[in-house]
Amino acid sequence: MNRIHVAVIFGGMSSEHSISCLSAANVVAAIDAERFDVSGVGISPEGIWVRYGADEILALPGTGQLPTVEVGDRPLVSVKQMPEGTCIVDTEGNVDAVQVVFPVLHGPFGEDGTIQGLLEMAGVRYVGCGVAASANCMDKHLTKMILSEAGVLVGPYVVVRDHEWREDRNAVLKAASRLEYPLFVKPARGGSSIGISRVTSPEHLETAIEMAREHDSKVLIEQGIRGREIECSVIDGRHGAAPRASVPGEIVVHDPDGFYDFEAKYLSGEQKASVQAHANLDDATRRRVQKVAIKAFQVLGCEGLARIDTFVTPDGAVYVNEPNTMPGFTRSSGFPLMWQASGMTYAQIVSELIELALERPLGLR
């Protein structure tokens, strides 16, 4: 039986570049080598596409530092339509016909519909959400608008557009004054908690906005929700069946004045925060979180996979914080951990996502 050729694309031009490299290494390690061949395509922080071998991807976490795609003397690559199908072509003349792409890219210029649009034009199937869902879920403001329209609870917020901040920042601060502290100020189109600040008093708000603007000209100011931070992973159904929700997990922040920032996620072990893959919830609350996660997945038009982050308040209300259409695939990432707690192995998760991509038709859906 001919093996299916999977191109794993990773790295990218966002601030989540290194996390993408770590995710890619875990995905490649879990791919069933009896069923799938792997081509690696690394995108440097400058946007240069180069060929990576599977062994080179597997070695990325072993550097002792946050890894990055190195161009060096690696062959440059491009995605092209050819008589034999969609191919990865490099400058040394190697041509690999590809049946499916696994774009393990986090953040802007990868998770936001850009790579998805390129793959749609190239006529190749890929893991994850399509163009519109990827773009809408990347922009936290658009996400909240869509969810609110569908009756899904979201917390109070203020959006800060570039021209509003430049022309009348006092009006922005006045609008934010209607929110209750603590506030969370974040880039509208970022991830991995990069550029996010927890603000406890008005005098620190401008600084927090400026810090978020270093990563995105569009900023969100969110009112903190008092409740438990519960996540739920969703995988699409096979052959048109309904999406499936994992057991919910929980983010436990050990510092009462902290939050689940980049350092807590990736650099401090479990000193500042930890992920409980199976949250201690009563059955009714668990089902409610799963129902909200599946509804958010559907109304946002997601395909393949997503992680839906929520807050569960003391009175049992479930607020959606944000979706993540290509969540982390590191060994400590919530998405694989929750599905493992639900009975799937890491390898089964990866195979299922590839199978779902292969099942999806090309073109408009």
C-alpha positions in Angstrom: 0.0 0.0 0.0 1.3 3.4 -1.0 1.9 5.7 2.0 0.1 9.1 2.1 2.5 12.0 1.8 2.1 14.6 4.5 3.9 18.0 4.4 4.4 19.5 7.8 4.7 23.3 7.6 6.0 25.0 10.7 7.8 28.1 12.1 6.3 31.2 10.5 6.6 34.9 10.9 4.6 35.4 14.1 5.8 35.8 17.7 4.8 32.1 18.3 7.5 30.9 15.9 9.3 28.8 18.5 6.2 27.2 19.8 5.3 26.1 16.3 8.7 24.5 16.0 8.1 22.6 19.2 4.6 21.6 18.1 5.9 20.3 14.8 8.5 18.1 16.4 5.8 16.4 18.5 3.5 16.0 15.5 6.3 14.4 13.4 7.2 12.1 16.3 3.6 10.9 16.5 2.9 10.4 12.8 2.4 6.7 11.9 5.4 6.0 9.7 3.7 2.9 8.3 0.9 5.0 6.8 2.4 8.4 6.2 5.6 9.8 4.5 6.7 13.2 5.9 8.1 16.3 4.1 9.2 19.2 6.4 8.8 22.8 5.3 10.2 25.4 7.7 9.3 29.1 7.4 11.9 31.4 8.9 10.9 34.4 11.0 11.7 36.5 7.8 9.3 34.4 5.7 11.8 32.2 3.8 10.5 28.7 3.0 13.1 25.9 3.3 13.2 22.1 3.3 13.6 20.2 6.6 14.0 16.5 7.0 11.9 14.7 9.5 15.0 14.0 11.6 15.9 17.7 11.6 12.4 18.6 12.9 12.6 15.9 15.6 15.9 17.5 16.8 14.4 21.0 17.2 13.5 20.6 20.9 17.0 19.3 21.8 18.8 22.7 21.4 18.2 23.7 25.0 16.6 27.0 23.8 13.4 28.0 22.1 14.0 26.7 18.6 13.9 28.6 15.3 13.9 27.7 11.6 17.4 28.2 10.3 17.8 28.9 6.6 21.5 28.2 6.2 22.2 26.2 3.0 18.9 24.4 3.1 17.1 24.2 -0.3 14.3 26.8 -0.8 10.9 25.4 -1.4 7.5 26.4 -2.9 4.1 24.8 -3.3 3.1 24.3 -6.9 0.4 22.6 -8.9 1.9 20.1 -11.3 0.6 17.3 -13.6 1.2 14.8 -10.7 -0.8 17.0 -8.3 0.2 19.5 -5.7 3.9 19.3 -5.0 6.6 20.6 -2.7 9.4 21.7 -5.1 12.8 22.8 -3.9 15.8 24.5 -5.6 17.7 21.3 -5.8 15.1 19.9 -8.2 13.4 17.6 -5.7 9.6 17.2 -6.2 7.3 15.6 -3.6 3.7 15.1 -4.5 1.7 15.9 -1.4 -1.8 14.6 -0.5 -2.3 16.6 2.7 -0.6 19.5 4.5 -0.4 19.8 8.3 0.2 23.5 8.9 1.5 23.5 12.4 1.6 27.3 12.5 0.5 29.5 15.4 -0.5 33.1 15.2 -0.6 35.6 12.4 0.6 34.7 8.9 -0.2 31.0 9.5 -3.2 30.4 11.7 -5.2 33.4 10.4 -6.3 32.2 7.0 -3.2 33.2 5.1 -1.6 29.8 4.7 -5.1 28.3 4.3 -5.8 30.6 1.3 -2.5 29.6 -0.3 -3.3 25.9 0.2 -6.9 26.3 -1.2 -5.4 27.9 -4.3 -2.9 25.1 -4.6 -5.7 22.6 -4.5 -4.4 20.5 -1.6 -6.2 19.3 1.5 -4.9 20.4 4.9 -5.5 19.9 8.6 -7.6 22.5 10.4 -10.0 25.3 9.8 -10.7 27.0 6.4 -9.9 30.6 5.4 -12.9 32.4 6.9 -13.0 30.5 10.2 -9.2 30.8 10.7 -9.4 34.6 10.1 -12.4 35.2 12.3 -11.0 33.1 15.1 -7.6 34.8 15.0 -9.3 38.2 15.5 -10.7 38.1 19.0 -13.0 41.1 18.3 -14.6 39.3 15.3 -14.8 36.1 17.3 -16.8 37.9 20.1 -19.1 39.5 17.6 -20.0 36.1 15.9 -20.4 34.3 19.2 -22.6 37.1 20.7 -24.8 37.0 17.6 -25.3 33.3 18.1 -26.2 33.7 21.8 -22.9 32.4 23.2 -21.8 34.3 26.3 -18.7 36.5 26.0 -17.3 38.9 28.6 -17.5 42.7 28.4 -14.8 44.3 26.3 -13.6 47.4 24.5 -11.9 47.3 21.1 -9.1 49.8 20.4 -8.4 50.4 16.7 -5.3 52.1 15.6 -6.9 55.3 14.4 -8.9 55.6 17.6 -5.8 55.4 19.8 -3.9 57.9 17.6 -6.7 60.4 17.3 -8.5 60.3 20.7 -7.0 58.1 23.3 -9.0 59.8 26.0 -12.2 58.5 24.4 -10.7 55.0 24.5 -9.8 55.4 28.2 -13.3 56.7 28.9 -14.9 53.7 27.2 -12.6 51.4 29.2 -13.6 53.1 32.5 -16.9 51.4 32.2 -15.2 48.0 32.6 -14.5 46.5 36.1 -10.9 45.8 37.1 -8.9 43.7 36.7 -8.6 44.2 33.0 -6.7 42.1 30.4 -5.2 44.0 27.6 -4.2 41.9 24.6 -3.3 42.1 20.9 -6.5 41.3 19.0 -4.7 38.9 16.7 -2.1 37.3 18.8 -1.6 34.0 20.8 0.4 32.2 23.4 -0.4 35.2 25.7 2.3 37.3 24.1 1.8 41.0 24.6 -0.9 40.5 27.2 -1.0 42.4 30.5 -3.2 42.1 33.6 -4.1 45.6 34.7 -5.4 46.3 38.2 -5.7 50.1 38.2 -6.3 52.9 35.6 -2.8 54.4 35.9 -1.3 51.3 34.2 -3.8 51.0 31.4 -2.1 53.2 28.8 1.2 51.4 29.2 -0.5 48.0 28.8 -2.2 49.3 25.6 1.1 50.5 24.2 2.7 47.1 25.0 -0.1 45.2 23.1 0.2 47.6 20.2 3.8 46.5 19.7 2.3 43.2 18.5 -0.9 44.4 16.8 -2.4 47.7 15.8 -5.8 46.4 17.0 -6.1 45.8 20.7 -8.7 44.4 23.0 -9.4 45.5 26.6 -11.3 42.7 28.3 -13.0 42.7 31.7 -11.7 39.9 33.8 -14.2 37.1 34.5 -14.3 35.8 38.0 -14.4 32.0 37.6 -12.4 28.9 36.7 -10.4 28.8 33.5 -11.7 25.7 31.7 -10.6 24.6 28.3 -12.3 22.0 26.0 -10.8 20.5 22.9 -13.0 19.8 19.9 -12.4 17.4 16.9 -14.7 17.4 13.9 -17.0 14.4 13.3 -16.2 11.9 10.6 -18.3 11.6 7.5 -20.5 14.6 8.4 -21.2 13.6 12.0 -21.3 16.2 14.8 -18.1 17.5 16.3 -16.7 15.7 19.4 -15.7 17.4 22.6 -12.9 16.1 24.9 -13.2 16.0 28.7 -12.6 19.6 29.8 -9.3 20.6 31.3 -8.4 23.4 33.7 -5.7 26.0 33.9 -4.7 26.5 37.5 -2.7 29.7 38.2 -0.8 29.4 41.4 -0.1 33.1 41.8 -3.4 34.8 42.9 -2.2 38.0 41.2 -0.9 36.3 38.0 -2.4 34.8 34.9 -1.5 32.1 32.3 1.1 34.2 30.4 3.9 33.0 28.0 6.3 32.3 30.9 3.8 30.3 32.8 2.9 28.3 29.6 6.4 27.5 28.3 9.2 28.6 30.6 8.5 28.1 34.3 7.4 24.4 34.4 4.5 24.3 36.9 5.8 27.0 39.2 3.4 29.7 38.0 0.6 27.6 36.5 -0.4 24.1 35.5 -2.8 22.3 33.1 -5.1 19.7 34.6 -6.1 17.6 31.6 -9.2 16.4 33.4 -10.9 19.2 35.3 -12.7 18.4 38.5 -16.3 19.3 37.4 -19.6 17.9 38.2 -21.4 16.1 35.4 -23.8 18.9 34.6 -21.1 21.5 34.4 -18.9 19.2 32.3 -21.7 18.6 29.8 -22.5 22.4 29.7 -18.9 23.2 28.9 -18.8 20.6 26.2 -22.1 21.8 24.7 -20.8 25.4 24.6 -17.5 24.3 23.1 -19.2 22.4 20.3 -21.7 25.3 19.6 -18.8 27.8 19.4 -16.9 25.4 17.0 -20.0 25.2 14.8 -21.1 28.8 14.7 -17.5 30.0 14.0 -17.4 27.6 11.0 -14.4 25.6 12.4 -13.2 22.4 10.7 -10.9 19.7 11.8 -10.0 20.9 15.3 -10.0 23.8 17.8 -9.5 24.4 21.4 -12.2 26.5 23.0 -11.2 28.4 26.1 -13.9 29.3 28.6 -14.6 30.7 32.0 -17.0 29.0 34.3 -18.4 31.4 36.9 -19.5 30.4 40.5 -23.1 30.4 39.4 -22.4 27.9 36.5 -22.4 30.3 33.6 -20.0 29.4 30.7 -18.3 32.3 29.0 -16.2 31.7 25.9 -12.9 33.5 26.2 -11.4 32.6 22.8 -11.0 29.7 20.3 -7.7 28.5 19.0 -7.8 26.9 15.6 -4.3 25.5 15.6 -3.6 25.0 19.3 -0.2 24.0 20.6 1.0 20.4 20.1 3.8 20.4 22.7 3.8 17.7 25.3 2.4 20.2 27.8 -0.2 21.6 25.5 -3.9 21.4 26.6 -5.3 20.1 23.3 -3.4 16.7 23.2 -3.5 16.4 26.9 -7.3 16.6 27.0 -7.8 14.1 24.2 -5.3 11.8 25.9 -7.4 12.1 29.1 -10.4 11.2 26.9 -8.8 8.0 25.8 -6.9 8.8 22.6 -3.1 8.3 22.2 -1.1 11.2 20.8 -0.5 9.2 17.6 -4.2 8.5 17.3 -5.0 12.3 17.6 -2.5 13.1 14.8 -3.8 10.3 12.5 -7.4 11.4 13.1 -6.7 15.0 12.1 -4.9 13.9 8.9 -7.8 11.5 8.1 -10.3 14.3 8.6 -8.3 16.5 6.2 -8.2 13.8 3.6 -12.0 13.3 3.9 -12.8 17.0 3.3 -13.7 18.0 -0.2 -11.7 20.6 -2.1 -13.1 23.9 -3.2 -16.1 25.7 -1.6 -17.8 23.8 1.1 
